[in-house]
Amino acid sequence: MISIPHITVTAKIYESANSVVYRGIREQDNTAVILKMLKEDYPTPAEITRYKQEYEIIRSFNLEGVIKAYSQQNDQRTLAIVLEDFGGESLHKLIKELPSGMTQCPYQNFWTLPSKSQKF
């Protein structure tokens, strides 16, 4: 498992060609966090720039229902974005956990609509 200062990593929850996502706890206040890290030990300058831009874009949103970007940290040879953890699970994991024989879920049962309208 990885080591990030002041964060206890509890689980690896996703991996793609470019990044790895972990669930953890921020030690200073016991806040649940998500760590999104570049997968490469020595990312290219373009990859680092893209991650920094991603962090700045997420951080600029201050809207209910949009995750918060808490910080950006250098981890030895790569970069990590520390995000709010709202307790969600990946769609891939949920589909894998469907009862045996159930390969599809009707969209009416899958998607839920907000119970109240929101005004923008």
C-alpha positions in Angstrom: 0.0 0.0 0.0 1.1 3.6 -0.5 2.2 6.1 2.1 1.0 9.7 2.1 1.9 12.0 5.1 -1.0 12.5 7.5 -3.4 10.1 5.7 -4.0 6.5 6.6 -4.8 4.6 3.4 -7.5 1.9 4.0 -8.3 0.5 0.5 -7.5 0.6 -3.2 -10.8 1.2 -4.9 -10.0 1.8 -8.6 -7.2 1.6 -11.1 -7.0 2.9 -14.6 -4.2 3.2 -17.2 -3.3 6.7 -15.8 -4.4 6.8 -12.2 -5.0 4.8 -9.0 -7.7 5.7 -6.5 -7.5 4.9 -2.8 -9.9 5.4 0.2 -8.3 6.7 3.4 -8.6 8.7 6.6 -7.1 12.2 7.1 -5.4 11.8 10.5 -5.7 15.4 11.7 -9.5 15.3 11.9 -10.5 11.7 11.1 -12.2 12.8 7.8 -12.8 10.1 5.2 -10.9 11.0 2.0 -10.3 9.8 -1.5 -6.7 9.9 -2.9 -6.4 10.1 -6.7 -2.8 9.5 -7.8 -1.0 9.4 -11.0 -0.1 5.8 -11.7 3.4 6.4 -13.1 6.3 6.9 -10.7 7.8 9.5 -12.9 4.9 11.2 -14.8 5.5 13.4 -17.7 5.3 17.2 -17.4 2.0 17.1 -19.4 0.5 14.5 -17.0 1.5 16.7 -14.0 0.0 19.8 -15.6 -3.3 17.9 -16.4 -3.5 16.7 -12.8 -2.9 20.2 -11.4 -5.6 21.6 -13.7 -8.0 18.9 -12.6 -7.4 19.8 -9.0 -7.9 23.5 -9.7 -11.1 22.9 -11.6 -12.6 20.7 -8.9 -11.5 23.1 -6.2 -13.2 26.0 -8.0 -16.6 24.4 -7.8 -18.4 25.3 -4.6 -21.7 23.6 -5.2 -23.8 21.2 -3.2 -23.5 17.7 -4.7 -20.0 18.3 -6.2 -17.1 16.7 -4.3 -14.6 18.9 -2.6 -11.0 18.9 -3.5 -9.2 19.3 -0.1 -5.5 19.4 -1.3 -2.9 18.4 -3.7 0.2 16.6 -2.4 3.5 15.5 -3.9 4.1 11.9 -3.1 7.8 11.1 -3.6 7.8 10.8 -7.4 4.2 11.5 -8.3 1.2 13.7 -7.5 -1.9 13.0 -5.4 -5.3 14.9 -5.2 -7.1 14.6 -1.8 -10.8 14.6 -2.4 -14.0 14.4 -0.2 -15.2 10.8 0.3 -19.0 10.7 0.3 -19.0 6.9 0.7 -19.9 6.0 -2.9 -19.0 2.8 -4.6 -18.0 2.2 -8.2 -20.6 1.1 -10.7 -18.3 -1.7 -11.8 -18.2 -3.1 -8.2 -22.0 -2.8 -7.8 -22.7 -4.6 -11.1 -20.3 -7.4 -10.0 -22.3 -7.8 -6.7 -25.6 -8.3 -8.5 -27.3 -11.6 -7.5 -26.2 -14.5 -9.7 -28.2 -14.7 -12.9 -29.0 -11.1 -12.8 -27.0 -9.4 -15.5 -29.1 -6.4 -16.2 -31.0 -3.9 -14.1 -33.9 -2.0 -15.6 -33.0 1.7 -15.7 -36.2 2.5 -13.8 -34.8 0.6 -10.8 -31.3 1.8 -11.2 -31.7 5.6 -11.5 -33.5 7.5 -8.8 -34.8 11.0 -9.2 -34.3 13.7 -6.6 -37.2 13.9 -4.3 -37.4 17.6 -4.5 -36.7 20.1 -7.2 -33.7 22.3 -7.0 -33.7 25.9 -8.3 -30.6 27.3 -9.9 
